[in-house]
Amino acid sequence: MDSQLLAGTLEMLVLQVVTSNPAYGYQITQEVLQRSKCYFELKEGSLYPALHRMEREGFLESYWVEAGPKRRRKYYRATPQGLAALEKKQAEWHRFSTAVNGVLGTPADALA
């Protein structure tokens, strides 16, 4: 996987995962891995900076949950601003992938 391609889609993937259910970092990586059929293997070095940036931008909010004695997990959930950003990113992705497929000669429905 080209890391530059991933960098452009990381926010969209994370927002999609935490839209339906809040999740903590490792849980996000596992959900993305499962949904992508093991294609996207997010590393801590890219995930956590992205989570913190998205929180600063107002796309995510976080809260702590006790996960056992002397252990806490930081959960993330999408904010209304994050949901709007996700919708915009999905529309951009659809236009982009349709255009690329048009150049490559690949019908959009052949990828489903």
N, C-alpha and C positions, 0 to 999 in steps of 0.2 A: 504494500500500500504506500503510495506516494504521500509523504508527510505533509506536503503543501496542499494536496487535495483534502486531507483530513482536517487541517487547520481551518480551511474554509467551511467545513461542515460540522465541526465539533459542537459549536453552540446549538445548532439545530438538533443534533442527536441528543444532547443533554436535555434541552428543553422538552423534547418529545417524551423522553423517559420520565421526567419529573412532573409532567402535566397531569397524568392520571393518578399517580401516587408519589408522595414525597419519598426520597431515597437518600441514603448516605453514599459517600464516594465509592467504596468497593461495590456496593449494590448497583450503582450506576454502571460501573465497568462491566459487571456481569450481565446486566440487562442488555446493554449495547452489544456485547459479545454474542449473547443468545439470539437476539433479534436479527443480527447481521449474519447469522450462521457462521460465527467465528471469523468473520472478515475484519471487523474493527476490534482490535485489542488495545484498549486505551491504557496508557501508562500514567503513573502518578505524576511524572514530570510534565505532562501536557494537561491532564485532567484538573488537578488542583489549582494551578494558576488560572485556568479557564473558569472554574467555579468561583474563585475569588473575584476575578474580573467581572463576571456576570452578576455577582452580588453587588459589587460597587456600582455597576451600570443600572441596577434596579430590576434586572430580569429575574433574579432569584432572591429568595429570603431563606434564612437558615434558622435552625433552633436545635438545641441539644436534648438528647434523650438518654437516660440512664440505661446502660446495656449490661448491667451486672455490677458486682462490687468493684468500686474504684475504676469504672470504665464508662465512658460516654461516647455517643456517636453524634456527629453533626449531620442533621438531615437538611436537605434542600428541597424547596418547592418553587414552582413558577409563580411569579406575581402577575397581575393583570398586564403590566408592561411587558413581561416576558412572554405571555401568551400572544400579545399583539406582535411582538418581534418574531415569534415562531411562525405565525401566520404569514408574515411578510417574507421570511426566509424560505418557507415552503413554496410560496408563489414564485420567488426568484429561482429556486432550485428547479421547479417544473419548467419554467421558461428556458433556463440554461440547458437542462438535460434534453428537452425537446429540440433545441437548436443544435446541440452536439450530435444527437441521433440523426437529425436531418442531414448534416454534413457527412456523417459516417454511412448514411444510407440504411440505418437501422430503424424500422418502424417502432414507434413508442410501445405499441401493444405487444411486440415480440419480447420485450424485456420483463413483462409481468409474470 
